[in-house]
C-alpha cells in the first residue's frame, strides 16, 4: 500500500466516523427562518420578511413589513361565549385566570403558543382550557392563527378571534359578498351582509381582506364549515370585520384555523389570485376542462343559451304567494307537448344548441310536494308527456334538465314524517309557508340522497332522457345543523351530504346545477342559475352595496358556467 493510498484510507475512515457520530450539520432542512423572543409584555415573532408583535396583556397584534404596519385589535368583552350549566356566558379572551405564553415550533411554522385557562364569571370559576397558536409559516410567511379548546364542564359556543384590523390600518375592505364587494372605509351608506356564516350569500368564499394604499392583506378561513365573520359598517363607516368561529353541535369540537396573508403591493385582484392559488393547492379547484373530461356532456354548455321555462304553477292557500283577489292565477299549466312544439319552433329560428331548464314538471308543479314530486304532472301529460319532451330536446341537440329541491320538506308530501325534519339547537323544528307549496319544514340533509336516488332511478327507468338536474338552494343556503338524536348532522357533514347528491346527478344523469356558487360546491357543480352582486335592500332589488368587483369570477372563471341576466344585479 502506497503512502498516498494509506492517507486516503485514513481520511475516509475519519470522515465516516464523523458522519456516524451525528456531528455533520443538517443546516437546510426547510425550517422557517423565524426568531421568537419576549420583550417585557410583548412577544416578537421575527421572520425574514415579516415581524409580528403580540401584546400579552391585550392579545393585540401588529404585523410589520418594513415600513408597512397592519394592526389587529386586542381582545374585547364578548369575543368569547361559553356555555356553562345551560347558560351562554359572554367573556373576554384576555381575562383568563391563568395565561401562559411560550415559543411554539412545528418544523414548518414557528411562533408562540398562548394557553388561556379558566375564567371567572359572577364569582363562579368556569373551567375551560383554550390555546391560541400564532405562527409564521414558511416559505411565504403567512401568519397562521389557530384556536384549540379542551371542553369539559364548559363548551365554546362562539369565539371572535383573530379580531378585526384597526380602522387606521386600511382604506378599503374586500368581501366576497355574493360576486364581490369593494367597500371604502367611509362609505356613506350602511352596509350589511345577508348572512355571516361561510357559504351563504354573505361569503360565497370564506375569505376577506383590506387594501391600504398600494398594499393589501387578507384572511382565509381554513376551517370554514363552522366559520364566518362578524361585520359592521354604519353609514359613514368605519368598517369592522373579523373572524367568527361558531360551535359545532354545541362545542368548538375541533381546532379552528385562519391564514393571514400580507402583500407589499396588491389590491383586490391580488387577493383573489392568492385565494385561487390556495384552492388549487388544496385540491378543491376543479377546472371546466376536468369537468368536461369526466362528463363530456358539459362541453355542450359552451355557447348555449339557457332556456328557463315551466309546466305547472300551483299555489297553495297557505303560501305567501297565494293570490286571493284572482284565485284563478293560483293554478295554471302548459302541456309538455306544447313546450316541445315551442322548442322545435325556436330551433327553426336558428337556435341550434341550448340548455333547457324545466320548472314545475312534478305532480303538483313548481315548489310543491318535495321530495315526493313523482309522477310528472298528469294534467300536463304525465310520464308520456315528459318522456316526449325530453326526446324532443335530444332530437334538437338541446341539453334537457329538471328543476328539483331536497331541502324544503312539505307537510303534505307522501313521505312526510316529523321525525325526518331538522331539529334546531333550541329543540324546535322550523315551520313556514312562504313558497308555492305551502306548509313546509326542512328535511335533514342526511336523508336527502335517498330521495334523490329514488326519484332519478324512477325517471331513468321510465326512459326519460334527462341530461341534467338543478338541485335548488344547496349551493346558496349555508350548511344546516341537525340536533335530532336519530340523525345528528354537523355543518361539515351537511355539506358532504349535499355534495353526495350533486355527485349522484353527475354520475347517473348529467349536468349538475344549483342556485348560486358557494365555494364548497364548485368541485361538484357545472352550472349555476346566477352569481350576481349584492343589492340593497335584498337580492334582486335596488342598487349595489359598496363597489361591485368580480371576486368570484376572478377565482373561478374557468371552473363553472355562470349565466348573466343583462340589466339585473
C-alpha positions in Angstrom: 0.0 0.0 0.0 1.4 3.4 -1.0 1.7 6.3 1.4 -0.9 8.2 -0.7 -3.4 5.3 -0.6 -2.8 4.9 3.1 -3.5 8.6 3.9 -6.7 8.5 1.7 -8.0 5.4 3.6 -7.4 7.2 6.9 -9.3 10.3 5.8 -12.2 8.1 4.6 -12.4 6.3 8.0 -12.2 9.6 9.9 -15.0 11.1 7.7 -17.2 8.1 8.1 -16.7 8.2 11.9 -17.6 11.9 11.9 -20.8 11.3 9.9 -21.8 8.4 12.2 -21.2 10.5 15.3 -24.0 12.8 14.2 -21.8 15.9 14.1 -22.5 16.6 10.4 -24.7 19.7 10.5 -28.0 19.5 8.6 -28.4 23.2 8.1 -31.0 23.5 5.3 -34.0 21.2 6.1 -36.8 23.5 5.3 -37.4 25.0 8.7 -38.8 28.5 8.9 -36.2 31.3 9.4 -38.0 32.7 12.4 -36.8 34.0 15.7 -39.1 34.2 18.7 -38.3 36.4 21.8 -40.0 38.1 24.7 -39.6 41.8 25.4 -41.4 42.7 28.6 -45.2 42.3 27.8 -44.5 41.8 24.1 -43.7 38.7 22.2 -41.9 39.2 18.9 -42.0 36.7 16.1 -39.3 37.8 13.6 -39.3 36.3 10.2 -37.2 37.1 7.1 -39.8 39.5 5.8 -42.5 40.0 8.4 -42.3 40.8 12.1 -45.3 40.0 14.3 -45.6 41.7 17.7 -48.2 40.2 20.2 -49.2 42.1 23.3 -49.6 39.5 26.0 -51.9 41.7 28.1 -54.4 42.6 25.3 -53.7 40.0 22.7 -53.5 42.8 20.1 -51.1 42.1 17.2 -49.1 44.2 14.9 -47.7 42.9 11.6 -44.8 44.8 10.1 -43.4 44.5 6.6 -40.6 47.1 6.8 -42.4 50.4 6.6 -45.9 49.0 6.3 -47.8 48.1 9.5 -51.1 46.2 9.9 -52.6 46.5 13.4 -55.1 43.9 14.7 -57.4 44.9 17.6 -57.0 43.4 21.0 -59.4 41.3 23.0 -62.8 42.9 23.9 -65.7 41.9 26.0 -67.9 39.3 24.2 -65.2 37.9 21.9 -65.7 34.6 23.7 -69.0 33.0 24.6 -69.1 29.7 26.5 -72.0 27.6 27.7 -71.9 26.5 31.3 -74.8 25.0 33.3 -77.2 25.7 30.5 -76.3 29.4 30.2 -74.5 31.2 27.4 -71.9 33.5 29.1 -70.1 36.3 27.2 -66.5 36.6 28.3 -63.2 38.3 27.2 -60.5 36.1 25.9 -57.7 38.0 27.6 -59.4 37.7 31.1 -58.4 34.1 31.7 -57.3 33.4 35.2 -54.2 31.7 34.1 -52.2 32.8 31.0 -49.0 31.1 29.8 -47.1 32.0 26.7 -44.1 30.2 25.2 -42.4 29.6 21.9 -44.1 27.1 19.6 -42.5 25.2 16.7 -43.8 22.5 14.3 -41.0 22.2 11.8 -42.8 24.2 9.1 -44.1 27.1 11.2 -42.8 29.0 14.2 -44.3 31.4 16.7 -45.9 31.3 20.1 -48.5 29.3 22.0 -50.8 31.1 24.3 -52.6 29.0 26.9 -55.7 30.5 28.5 -57.1 28.5 31.4 -60.3 29.1 33.3 -62.5 32.2 33.6 -64.4 33.9 36.4 -68.0 35.0 36.0 -70.1 36.3 38.9 -67.6 34.8 41.3 -68.0 31.4 39.7 -65.0 29.6 38.2 -65.6 28.4 34.7 -63.2 25.6 33.9 -62.2 25.6 30.2 -58.8 25.5 28.5 -58.0 27.4 25.3 -54.9 27.5 23.2 -54.1 30.2 20.6 -51.2 29.4 18.2 -49.8 32.4 16.4 -47.1 31.4 13.8 -45.3 32.4 10.7 -45.3 29.6 8.2 -42.6 29.1 5.6 -42.0 29.8 2.8 -44.4 32.7 2.2 -44.5 33.8 5.9 -48.3 33.7 6.1 -49.5 34.4 9.7 -51.4 31.3 10.8 -53.7 31.6 13.8 -55.2 28.5 15.4 -57.8 28.1 18.2 -58.0 24.9 20.2 -60.3 24.2 23.1 -60.5 21.4 25.7 -64.1 21.4 26.7 -65.3 19.5 29.8 -67.6 21.3 32.2 -67.9 24.3 29.8 -68.1 24.5 26.0 -67.2 27.2 23.5 -70.3 28.5 21.7 -68.5 31.3 19.8 -65.1 32.9 19.5 -64.3 36.1 17.6 -60.6 35.7 17.0 -58.5 36.9 15.3 -60.0 40.3 15.9 -60.7 42.9 13.2 -57.9 45.1 11.7 -57.8 48.5 13.3 -59.5 51.2 11.2 -56.3 53.1 10.7 -54.7 50.1 9.0 -56.8 50.1 5.8 -58.7 52.3 3.3 -60.9 49.6 1.7 -62.4 46.3 2.7 -62.7 43.4 0.2 -65.5 40.9 0.8 -66.8 38.0 -1.5 -70.3 39.2 -0.7 -72.1 37.3 -3.5 -70.0 38.1 -6.6 -67.9 40.6 -4.7 -67.8 44.0 -3.0 -65.1 46.6 -2.5 -66.1 48.9 0.4 -64.4 52.2 1.1 -63.9 52.6 4.8 -66.0 55.8 4.9 -68.7 54.7 2.5 -71.7 57.0 3.1 -74.4 54.3 3.4 -74.9 51.5 5.8 -73.8 48.1 4.5 -74.6 44.7 6.0 -74.0 41.1 4.8 -77.1 38.9 4.1 -75.6 36.3 6.3 -72.2 36.0 8.1 -71.5 32.2 8.1 -69.4 30.8 5.3 -71.1 29.5 2.1 -74.1 31.7 2.1 -74.7 34.9 0.1 -72.6 36.9 2.7 -69.5 34.9 2.0 -69.6 32.9 -1.3 -65.9 32.2 -0.5 -64.5 32.0 3.1 -62.1 35.0 3.0 -62.0 38.8 3.1 -59.3 41.4 3.0 -58.2 45.0 3.1 -56.4 47.5 0.9 -54.2 50.2 2.3 -52.5 52.5 -0.3 -50.7 50.1 -2.6 -50.6 47.2 -0.1 -53.1 44.6 0.8 -53.9 41.9 3.4 -56.4 39.0 3.6 -57.8 36.5 6.0 -58.6 32.9 4.7 -60.6 30.6 6.9 -59.0 27.2 6.5 -61.7 25.5 8.6 -64.7 27.3 7.1 -67.6 24.9 7.7 -68.4 26.4 11.1 -66.6 29.7 10.5 -67.6 33.1 9.2 -67.2 36.7 10.1 -68.7 39.4 12.3 -69.2 42.5 10.1 -70.5 46.1 10.6 -70.4 49.2 8.5 -72.7 52.0 9.7 -73.5 55.0 7.4 -70.2 56.8 7.0 -68.2 53.9 8.4 -65.8 52.7 9.6 -65.9 49.0 8.6 -65.2 46.3 11.1 -64.8 42.7 10.0 -63.2 39.9 12.0 -63.2 36.1 12.3 -66.2 34.3 13.9 -66.0 30.6 14.9 -69.3 29.1 15.6 -69.8 25.9 17.7 -70.5 22.5 16.1 -73.4 20.8 17.7 -72.8 22.7 20.9 -69.0 22.7 21.1 -65.9 24.0 19.4 -65.1 20.3 18.9 -62.1 20.7 16.6 -59.2 23.2 16.0 -60.1 26.3 14.0 -57.5 28.0 11.7 -57.2 31.2 9.9 -54.4 32.2 7.5 -53.5 35.9 7.2 -51.6 36.9 4.0 -49.8 40.2 3.5 -48.8 41.9 0.3 -46.5 44.9 -0.1 -48.0 45.5 -3.5 -51.6 44.4 -4.0 -55.3 45.1 -4.4 -58.5 43.1 -4.6 -57.2 41.3 -7.7 -54.1 40.2 -5.8 -56.3 38.8 -3.0 -58.5 36.9 -5.5 -55.4 35.5 -7.2 -54.0 34.4 -3.8 -57.2 32.6 -2.9 -57.3 31.0 -6.3 -53.8 29.6 -5.7 -54.9 28.4 -2.3 -57.9 26.3 -3.6 -55.7 24.9 -6.4 -53.0 23.9 -3.9 -55.5 22.2 -1.5 -57.2 20.3 -4.3 -60.6 21.8 -4.2 -60.4 23.6 -7.5 -61.8 21.6 -10.5 -61.5 23.2 -13.9 -64.1 23.0 -16.6 -61.6 21.0 -18.6 -61.6 18.4 -15.9 -65.4 18.5 -15.6 -65.7 18.0 -19.3 -63.3 15.1 -19.2 -65.3 13.3 -16.5 -68.7 14.2 -18.1 -68.4 15.2 -21.8 -72.0 16.5 -22.0 -70.8 19.5 -20.0 -68.9 20.7 -23.2 -72.3 21.2 -24.8 -73.0 24.1 -22.4 -70.3 26.2 -24.2 -72.2 28.8 -26.3 -75.6 27.5 -25.2 -78.3 29.9 -24.2 -80.3 28.9 -21.0 -84.0 28.4 -21.8 -85.7 28.6 -18.4 -89.3 27.5 -18.8 -92.1 25.8 -16.7 -95.0 23.5 -16.9 -97.4 23.7 -13.9 -97.8 26.5 -11.4 -99.9 25.7 -8.3 -100.0 27.9 -5.3 -101.4 26.6 -2.0 -103.7 28.8 0.0 -101.2 28.9 2.9 -98.4 30.2 0.6 -97.4 33.9 0.9 -97.7 34.0 -2.9 -101.4 33.0 -2.9 -103.5 35.4 -4.9 -106.7 35.9 -3.0 -108.1 38.6 -5.4 -107.6 36.5 -8.5 -107.7 32.9 -7.4 -107.6 31.6 -11.0 -104.0 32.7 -11.1 -103.0 30.2 -8.4 -103.2 27.2 -10.8 -102.3 27.1 -14.5 -100.1 25.0 -16.7 -98.7 24.4 -20.2 -98.7 20.8 -21.5 -95.4 19.0 -22.1 -96.2 18.6 -25.8 -96.8 22.4 -26.2 -93.4 23.1 -24.7 -91.9 20.6 -27.2 -93.7 22.4 -30.1 -92.3 25.8 -28.9 -88.7 24.4 -28.7 -89.0 23.0 -32.2 -90.1 26.4 -33.5 -87.2 28.0 -31.7 -84.7 25.6 -33.4 -86.2 26.6 -36.8 -85.4 30.2 -36.0 -81.7 29.3 -35.7 -81.2 28.2 -32.1 -79.3 25.0 -32.8 -78.0 24.4 -29.3 -79.4 25.2 -25.9 -79.7 24.2 -22.2 -83.4 23.7 -21.2 -84.2 24.2 -17.5 -87.7 22.9 -16.8 -89.6 24.0 -13.7 -92.9 22.7 -12.4 -92.8 19.3 -14.1 -93.7 17.4 -11.0 -97.1 16.0 -9.8 -98.4 19.3 -8.4 -96.0 21.7 -10.1 -93.2 24.1 -9.1 -92.1 24.0 -5.4 -94.8 21.5 -4.3 -94.7 18.2 -2.5 -90.9 17.9 -2.3 -89.3 15.4 -2.0 -92.1 13.3 -3.5 -92.7 15.0 -6.8 -93.4 12.0 -8.9 -95.2 11.1 -11.1 -94.9 14.0 -13.6 -97.9 16.3 -13.8 -100.9 14.3 -15.1 -102.6 17.5 -16.3 -99.6 18.3 -18.5 -99.2 14.8 -20.0 -97.7 12.6 -17.3 -94.9 10.2 -17.9 -95.6 10.1 -21.6 -95.5 13.8 -22.0 -92.3 14.3 -20.0 -90.7 11.4 -22.0 -91.7 13.0 -25.3 -90.4 16.5 -24.3 -87.1 15.0 -23.2 -86.9 13.1 -26.5 -87.7 16.3 -28.5 -84.8 18.1 -26.7 -82.5 15.2 -27.5 -83.5 15.3 -31.2 -82.9 19.1 -31.3 -79.5 18.7 -29.7 -80.6 20.6 -26.6 -79.5 19.6 -23.1 -82.6 18.8 -21.0 -82.5 19.4 -17.3 -85.1 19.3 -14.4 -85.5 21.7 -11.6 -85.7 19.9 -8.2 -85.4 20.5 -4.4 -84.3 18.4 -1.5 -84.2 20.8 1.5 -87.7 22.2 1.7 -89.9 19.4 3.1 -93.6 19.8 2.5 -96.0 18.7 5.1 -98.4 17.2 2.5 -95.6 15.2 0.8 -96.4 11.5 0.8 -93.3 10.6 2.8 -93.5 13.5 5.3 -92.7 12.5 8.8 -91.9 15.0 11.5 -89.1 12.7 12.8 -87.2 13.3 9.5 -87.0 17.1 9.9 -84.2 19.1 11.2 -84.3 19.9 14.9 -82.7 23.2 15.7 -80.3 23.9 18.6 -83.2 25.2 20.7 -85.1 21.9 20.3 -87.7 23.3 17.9 -88.4 22.4 14.3 -88.7 25.1 11.6 -92.1 25.5 10.0 -93.0 28.0 7.3 -95.3 28.6 4.3 -93.5 31.1 2.1 -93.2 29.1 -1.1 -95.9 27.9 -3.6 -96.3 24.5 -1.9 -97.5 25.9 1.4 -96.7 24.4 4.8 -93.1 23.0 5.0 -90.3 22.2 7.3 -86.7 21.3 6.5 -85.5 17.8 5.5 -82.4 16.6 7.3 -79.5 16.6 4.8 -78.6 13.0 5.9 -81.8 11.8 4.2 -81.6 13.8 1.0 -79.5 11.4 -1.1 -82.0 8.6 -0.6 -84.8 10.7 -2.1 -82.6 11.9 -5.0 -81.7 8.3 -5.8 -85.4 7.2 -5.5 -86.7 9.9 -7.9 -84.0 9.7 -10.6 -83.9 6.0 -10.7 -87.6 6.1 -11.4 -87.2 8.9 -14.0 -84.5 7.0 -15.8 -86.4 3.7 -15.6 -89.3 5.4 -17.3 -86.9 6.1 -20.2 -86.9 9.9 -19.8 -83.8 11.2 -21.5 -82.9 13.7 -18.8 -79.4 15.1 -19.2 -79.1 17.2 -16.1 -80.7 18.3 -12.8 -80.8 21.5 -10.8 -80.9 20.9 -7.0 -82.3 24.1 -5.6 -80.7 26.1 -2.7 -78.0 23.6 -1.8 -75.2 25.9 -3.1 -76.6 29.2 -1.6 -78.1 28.3 1.8 -75.3 28.0 4.5 -75.0 24.4 5.8 -77.6 23.2 8.3 -77.0 21.6 11.7 -79.4 18.9 12.9 -79.9 18.1 16.6 -82.3 15.2 16.0 -80.8 12.3 18.1 -81.9 9.9 15.3 -79.8 11.7 12.7 -77.5 14.4 14.1 -75.6 16.3 11.5 -72.8 18.9 11.7 -72.5 21.7 9.2 -69.4 20.0 7.7 -71.4 16.7 7.3 -74.3 18.7 5.8 -72.0 19.9 3.0 -70.8 16.3 2.4 -74.4 15.1 2.1 -75.3 17.9 -0.3 -72.2 17.0 -2.3 -73.2 13.4 -2.4 -76.5 14.4 -4.0 -74.7 16.5 -6.7 -72.3 13.7 -7.4 -75.2 11.2 -7.9 -76.6 13.5 -10.5 -73.3 13.8 -12.3 -72.6 10.1 -12.4 -76.2 9.0 -13.2 -77.8 11.9 -15.0 -75.5 14.5 -16.5 -75.1 18.3 -15.9 -75.1 19.4 -12.3 -76.5 22.8 -11.4 -77.8 24.8 -8.4 -78.9 28.2 -7.5 -75.7 30.2 -6.7 -72.0 29.2 -6.5 -71.0 28.8 -2.8 -67.3 27.9 -2.9 -67.6 24.5 -1.3 -69.8 23.2 -4.1 -67.6 24.3 -7.1 -65.9 20.8 -7.4 -69.4 19.3 -7.8 -71.2 21.9 -10.0 -71.1 22.6 -13.7 -73.6 25.5 -13.8 -75.4 27.9 -11.6 -78.5 30.0 -12.1 -76.6 33.2 -11.4 -73.9 34.8 -9.3 -74.9 38.4 -9.1 -73.7 41.3 -7.0 -75.3 42.2 -3.6 -78.0 44.7 -3.7 -79.7 47.0 -1.2 -82.2 46.1 0.3 -82.1 42.5 -0.9 -81.0 40.2 -3.7 -82.6 41.2 -6.9 -83.8 44.7 -5.8 -82.1 48.1 -5.5 -78.6 49.5 -6.2 -75.3 47.7 -5.4 -73.9 47.7 -1.9 -70.4 49.1 -2.0 -68.5 49.0 -5.2 -69.2 45.8 -7.3 -66.0 43.8 -8.1 -66.0 40.3 -9.7 -64.1 38.5 -6.9 -65.8 35.2 -7.5 -65.2 35.2 -11.3 -61.5 36.2 -10.8 -61.1 33.0 -8.8 -63.4 30.6 -10.6 -63.8 31.9 -14.2 -62.6 28.7 -15.7 -64.3 26.3 -13.3 -68.1 26.9 -13.7 -70.6 28.3 -16.1 -72.4 31.4 -14.9 -75.2 32.9 -17.0 -75.7 36.6 -16.6 -79.1 38.4 -17.0 -78.3 41.7 -18.6 -79.6 44.7 -16.7 -80.1 42.7 -13.5 -77.8 43.0 -10.5 
